[in-house]
Protein backbone atom coordinates (compact mmCIF):
# COMPACT_ATOMS: atom_id res chain seq x y z
CA UNK A 1 0.00 0.00 0.00
CA UNK A 2 2.41 2.65 -1.21
CA UNK A 3 1.58 6.32 -0.93
CA UNK A 4 3.16 9.10 -2.92
CA UNK A 5 3.73 12.05 -0.64
CA UNK A 6 4.30 15.62 -1.57
CA UNK A 7 4.95 18.29 0.82
CA UNK A 8 7.51 19.73 2.97
CA UNK A 9 10.70 21.59 2.16
CA UNK A 10 13.47 22.11 4.65
CA UNK A 11 11.93 25.35 5.90
CA UNK A 12 10.83 25.48 9.55
CA UNK A 13 7.23 24.59 10.31
CA UNK A 14 4.88 27.50 10.46
CA UNK A 15 1.21 27.97 11.13
CA UNK A 16 0.68 28.53 7.40
CA UNK A 17 1.72 25.34 5.63
CA UNK A 18 0.25 26.21 2.22
CA UNK A 19 3.49 27.70 0.92
CA UNK A 20 5.53 24.56 1.41
CA UNK A 21 7.27 23.10 -1.66
CA UNK A 22 7.93 19.48 -2.66
CA UNK A 23 10.31 17.30 -0.66
CA UNK A 24 12.09 14.05 -1.34
CA UNK A 25 10.05 11.48 0.57
CA UNK A 26 10.18 7.71 0.41
CA UNK A 27 7.01 6.59 -1.37
CA UNK A 28 6.16 4.16 1.43
CA UNK A 29 7.13 6.14 4.53
CA UNK A 30 4.75 8.55 6.21
CA UNK A 31 5.81 11.50 8.35
CA UNK A 32 3.06 13.84 9.53
CA UNK A 33 3.17 16.53 12.20
CA UNK A 34 -0.04 17.50 14.00
CA UNK A 35 -0.70 20.27 16.47
CA UNK A 36 -3.87 21.70 17.99
CA UNK A 37 -4.29 25.44 17.64
CA UNK A 38 -7.27 27.80 17.86
CA UNK A 39 -9.63 24.90 18.55
CA UNK A 40 -8.65 22.77 15.56
CA UNK A 41 -5.97 20.36 14.42
CA UNK A 42 -3.34 21.47 11.91
CA UNK A 43 -1.31 18.93 9.94
CA UNK A 44 1.79 19.09 7.78
CA UNK A 45 4.07 16.60 6.08
CA UNK A 46 7.57 16.22 7.47
CA UNK A 47 10.45 15.77 5.01
CA UNK A 48 12.15 12.65 6.39
CA UNK A 49 10.59 9.97 8.58
CA UNK A 50 14.06 8.61 9.36
CA UNK A 51 15.58 11.76 10.90
CA UNK A 52 14.24 11.62 14.46
CA UNK A 53 16.34 14.48 15.90
CA UNK A 54 15.16 16.77 13.08
CA UNK A 55 11.53 15.70 13.64
CA UNK A 56 11.83 16.46 17.35
CA UNK A 57 13.29 19.89 16.57
CA UNK A 58 10.40 20.58 14.18
CA UNK A 59 7.87 19.55 16.83
CA UNK A 60 9.54 21.79 19.41
CA UNK A 61 9.18 24.74 17.07
CA UNK A 62 5.49 24.08 16.40
CA UNK A 63 4.05 23.03 19.72
CA UNK A 64 1.07 24.76 21.24
CA UNK A 65 -0.74 24.15 24.56
CA UNK A 66 -1.35 20.50 23.65
CA UNK A 67 2.12 20.05 22.26
CA UNK A 68 2.91 18.71 18.82
CA UNK A 69 2.76 15.13 17.57
CA UNK A 70 4.58 13.29 14.79
CA UNK A 71 2.94 10.19 13.29
CA UNK A 72 5.49 8.12 11.40
CA UNK A 73 5.16 4.88 9.41
CA UNK A 74 8.24 3.15 8.07
CA UNK A 75 8.35 0.82 5.08
CA UNK A 76 4.91 -0.71 5.79
CA UNK A 77 6.52 -2.48 8.77
CA UNK A 78 6.01 -0.36 11.91
CA UNK A 79 4.96 3.03 13.20
CA UNK A 80 6.21 5.55 15.70
CA UNK A 81 4.59 8.42 17.56
CA UNK A 82 6.63 11.29 18.94
CA UNK A 83 5.11 14.00 21.12
CA UNK A 84 6.72 17.17 22.37
CA UNK A 85 4.89 18.92 25.18
CA UNK A 86 6.86 21.78 26.68
CA UNK A 87 10.31 20.42 27.43
CA UNK A 88 8.99 16.85 27.71
CA UNK A 89 9.51 14.45 24.78
CA UNK A 90 7.52 11.20 24.66
CA UNK A 91 8.14 8.49 22.09
CA UNK A 92 6.38 5.27 21.11
CA UNK A 93 7.47 2.46 18.77
CA UNK A 94 4.97 -0.19 17.67
CA UNK A 95 7.49 -3.07 17.40
CA UNK A 96 10.83 -3.20 19.22
CA UNK A 97 12.12 -5.99 16.95
CA UNK A 98 12.19 -3.58 14.00
CA UNK A 99 15.35 -2.13 15.54
CA UNK A 100 17.16 -5.24 14.29
CA UNK A 101 16.53 -4.36 10.63
CA UNK A 102 15.82 -0.60 10.62
CA UNK A 103 18.30 2.07 11.63
CA UNK A 104 15.52 4.54 12.48
CA UNK A 105 14.06 2.08 15.01
CA UNK A 106 17.54 1.54 16.48
CA UNK A 107 17.90 5.34 16.68
CA UNK A 108 14.55 5.43 18.52
CA UNK A 109 15.85 2.96 21.12
CA UNK A 110 19.03 4.95 21.55
CA UNK A 111 17.15 8.23 22.01
CA UNK A 112 14.90 6.56 24.60
CA UNK A 113 17.82 4.79 26.28
CA UNK A 114 16.19 1.38 25.73
CA UNK A 115 17.95 -1.93 25.15
CA UNK A 116 18.26 -3.30 21.63
CA UNK A 117 16.20 -6.42 20.94
CA UNK A 118 17.59 -9.90 20.40
CA UNK A 119 16.72 -12.02 17.35
CA UNK A 120 14.29 -14.15 19.38
CA UNK A 121 12.48 -11.28 21.15
CA UNK A 122 8.73 -10.88 20.78
CA UNK A 123 7.44 -8.01 18.58
CA UNK A 124 6.19 -5.76 21.36
CA UNK A 125 5.54 -2.02 21.52
CA UNK A 126 8.00 0.06 23.54
CA UNK A 127 8.24 3.58 24.83
CA UNK A 128 5.45 5.66 26.31
CA UNK A 129 2.28 3.62 25.85
CA UNK A 130 0.31 6.47 27.39
CA UNK A 131 1.71 9.04 24.93
CA UNK A 132 -1.78 10.01 23.72
CA UNK A 133 -3.88 9.06 26.76
CA UNK A 134 -4.80 12.66 27.61
CA UNK A 135 -6.00 13.10 24.00
CA UNK A 136 -8.28 10.05 24.03
CA UNK A 137 -6.08 7.14 22.90
CA UNK A 138 -5.28 5.05 25.95
CA UNK A 139 -2.58 2.38 26.40
CA UNK A 140 -4.99 -0.47 25.72
CA UNK A 141 -6.14 1.02 22.40
CA UNK A 142 -2.58 1.69 21.28
CA UNK A 143 -1.53 -1.86 22.22
CA UNK A 144 -4.55 -3.31 20.41
CA UNK A 145 -3.60 -1.41 17.24
CA UNK A 146 -0.07 -2.81 17.46
CA UNK A 147 -1.43 -6.35 17.91
CA UNK A 148 -3.73 -6.17 14.88
CA UNK A 149 -1.79 -8.12 12.23
CA UNK A 150 -4.41 -7.21 9.58
CA UNK A 151 -3.52 -3.50 9.65
CA UNK A 152 -0.62 -1.86 7.84
CA UNK A 153 1.17 0.94 9.75
CA UNK A 154 -0.54 3.64 7.67
CA UNK A 155 -3.91 2.15 8.66
CA UNK A 156 -2.84 2.09 12.30
CA UNK A 157 -1.93 5.77 12.04
CA UNK A 158 -5.28 6.47 10.34
CA UNK A 159 -7.02 4.85 13.32
CA UNK A 160 -5.02 7.04 15.71
CA UNK A 161 -5.81 10.13 13.64
CA UNK A 162 -9.50 9.18 13.75
CA UNK A 163 -9.47 8.85 17.55
CA UNK A 164 -7.68 12.19 17.85
CA UNK A 165 -10.22 13.86 15.58
CA UNK A 166 -8.29 14.59 12.38
CA UNK A 167 -8.82 11.48 10.22
CA UNK A 168 -10.20 13.42 7.25
CA UNK A 169 -7.32 15.92 7.25
CA UNK A 170 -4.84 13.04 7.62
CA UNK A 171 -6.31 11.15 4.66
CA UNK A 172 -6.44 14.29 2.50
CA UNK A 173 -2.85 15.22 3.32
CA UNK A 174 -1.62 11.76 2.36
CA UNK A 175 -4.04 11.45 -0.56
CA UNK A 176 -5.42 8.16 0.78
N, C-alpha and C positions, 0 to 999 in steps of 0.2 A: 504494500500500500504506500507507494512513493508519492510524495507531495513536492511540487515545485514551489519554492518560496521566493518571494521578492521582498525587498524591504530595505533594510537598514544600512546606512553607510557608517563610517567610523566616527561620525559626529556624536557628541554627547546627547543623551536622551533629553527631550524637552516636552513640555506639555502639548505642543503642537507637532504631531508626528507626520503631518501631511506633506512636508517638504523633504522627506527622507528619500534618498536615491537608492538604486539597486545595490545589493551586496552579494558577495560570493558565499553561497550557502549550500551545503550538502543537500541533495535532493530528498534525502530520507530523514535527515535530522530536523528537529523542531526546536526553536529557541524563541520563547515569547515572554516578554515582560508585562506585568499587569500591576496597576496601582489604582487605588480608589481615591477619587478627588471630586469635590463638589457634588457629592451624592451619587456618583456613577463610576463605573470601572473604565479605565483607559488601558488600551493594549498597544504594544508595538513589537515588531520583530527585532530580535537581537542578531548580530552578525555571525556569531560563531558559538555553537552549542558546546564546543570543546574547550573554550577558554574561560574556566571558572573564575579566576581572579578578575578578569575583565568584566564578566557578568556581575560579579559582586560589586565592583566599582560602579557599574552602570545603575544597579539597584540603589546603591547608597545615594547617588545623585538624583534619583527620582522619587524617593520615598516620601510619603505623606503621613498623616496620622496613623493609618493602618499599615504603614510600611509598603514595601514593594516586593513582588513575587516574580520569580522566573520559573517557567514550566518548560522543561527540556526533555526531549525524547531523542535517543541515540540509536541509529541504525536498526530500527524496528525491534530492538532487543530489551531496552530498559528505559526507565524515565527517572528524572531527578526533579526535585522542587527545592528552590533556594528562596529564603525569605530574609529580608533585611528590615528590621524594625528598630529604629534608633541606632544604637551602637551594637545591638544584638544581631548575630547572623545565625539562622537555623538552616539546616540542610537535611534532605531526605533522599535516599537512593532506594529504588524499588527492588534491587537484587544485588547483594554483596558479591556474588560470584562473578559478576560482569567485570570486576576489577582484575580478574585473571587475564582477560582478553582485550580490555579496553583501557587505554591510558587515561581517559577522562574519568572513568570510575575509580581508577587507582589514585588519581589526583584528588578526587572527592574524599577518599579514605584518608589520604595524607592531610588534607585541610581540616578534617574532623578529628584527626589523631586517633583513627580506628585501625585495628589490625587488618592486614591483608588476608584474604580467604585462602584456604587450602583447596586443592583439586577436588577433594571429596566433601567439601562443605555443602550444606543445603542452600538453595537459592532463597535467602530471606531478606526482607527489607532492613535497612540500617539507617541510623541517624535519628532525627527528631520526628517520631511518629505522630506527635501532636502539633506539628508545624502549622496546620491550618485549623486546629480545633476551635479557636475563638472566632473563626470565620464560617463555621458550620460543617467542616469535614473532620470528623473525629478519627482517632487511632484505628478503631475497628473498621470504619469505611475504607480508610487508606490501605489497611492490611488486606481487606477483602478484594480491593482492586488489584493489588499485587498478586494475589492468589488466583485470580481469574485467568486461566491459561487460554481462554477463547479471545481475550482482548489484546490487540496490539498496543504498544505504548502511546501512540497518538490517540487511540480510543480511550485509554485510561486517563490521559490528560483532558480529553473532551468531557469525560464524566466529572472530573474535578472542576473544570470550568463551569459545567452545568450547576454543580452544587454551590459554587461560589457566586453564580448569577451572571456569568458572561459567556455562556455557551455560544450564543448567536454571533457575538463579536469575534470569538475565538475561531469559529468555523469560517466566517467571512475573511478574517485576516489570513488564514491558511488556505483559503479557497477549497475547503472540503466539500 
